[in-house]
Amino acid sequence: MHDDRIEAFLKDVLALEGDVSYMIRDSARRHLAICEKLFRDAESDKRSKDEAVQSCRMLCRELVIKEIRQRKGTPTAEHLKIVLAAIEELGTRSGR
């Protein structure tokens, strides 16, 4: 499934490559929050807004994992592992 919002998230987090890890994590969380807001705002049913956020997080996570596999052994893959850890940390906090 192609979604421009998810692709924009990936582009944004890839642009963070080269920053120190704590900055990557913080920025990845911020970019994820922006993406989640786009998903939430696009949902008209108030009861479905939380599901939309979870869907966003899952799609971002899946795309990052796919990119890590495609870029295995590269500095970019290592960078994306930091991004993935930030996404997964948020999932743990929200009770996933």
N, C-alpha and C positions, 0 to 999 in steps of 0.2 A: 504494500500500500504506500503510495507516494503522498506525502503531505508537506507542503511548502513550509509550514511552521516547524516541523521536525528537521527538515533540511536546513532551515535558517539556524536552528539550535546547533546543529553539527558544525556549520560554517563558523558560528561564533566561538564555539569551544576549540575548534582547530586553530583559530586565530590566537589563542592563548598560549600556544606552544612556545616554549622558551622561557616562560615566566617561572617563578619559584612555585613549588608545589602548593603551599598554603594559598597563594594568590590564584592559582588555577582552580583549586577547590572552591574558594569563595566566589570567584567569577562564574564558575560552572553552575553553582547553586543559584546565583542571580539570573543567569540566562535561562535556567530551568524554570524559575519562578515567573519570568516573563512569558515563556512558552505556555506554562500552566494557566496563566491569566488569559491568554488568547483562547485556549480551549474552554475555560470556564465561561468567558464572556460570549463565546459562540453558542453556548448551550442555553436554550430558552426555558427549559424545564428546570426549576430550582432544585428539584430532587435529584436531577442528573448531573448537576455541576460538579459534585465530588467525584462521581464516576468519570467525568470528562478529564479531571485533573489526574486521576489514577491512570487513565488511558494514555494521556500525554507522557507521564513519567515512564510507563511501560514501553511506549514507542521510542522515546529518546534512549532508554536503556538498551533496547534491542538494536537500534541503529549503531550505538557506540560499540556494542559487542561485535556486531558484523564488521565494523571498521577495524577493530582490534585484530580480528582474525585475518582480514585482508592485508593488513599492514604488519603482520607478525614479524618480529625481529628488528623492527625499525624504531627510531626514537619517537615517531608519531604514535606507535602502538603503546609505548610506555607512557606517553603523555595522556593518551585516551584511557589508560588504566586508572590514572588519577581522577579523571572526569567520572569514570564509572564508579569509583569508590565514593565520590561525592553524591552521585545519584542514589546509590544503594544506602548510604548513610541516611539520607532523607526518607527513604522508604522504611527504614527501621524505626525512625523517630515517629512516623505517622502510623505505626502499628501494623504495617504490612507483613 
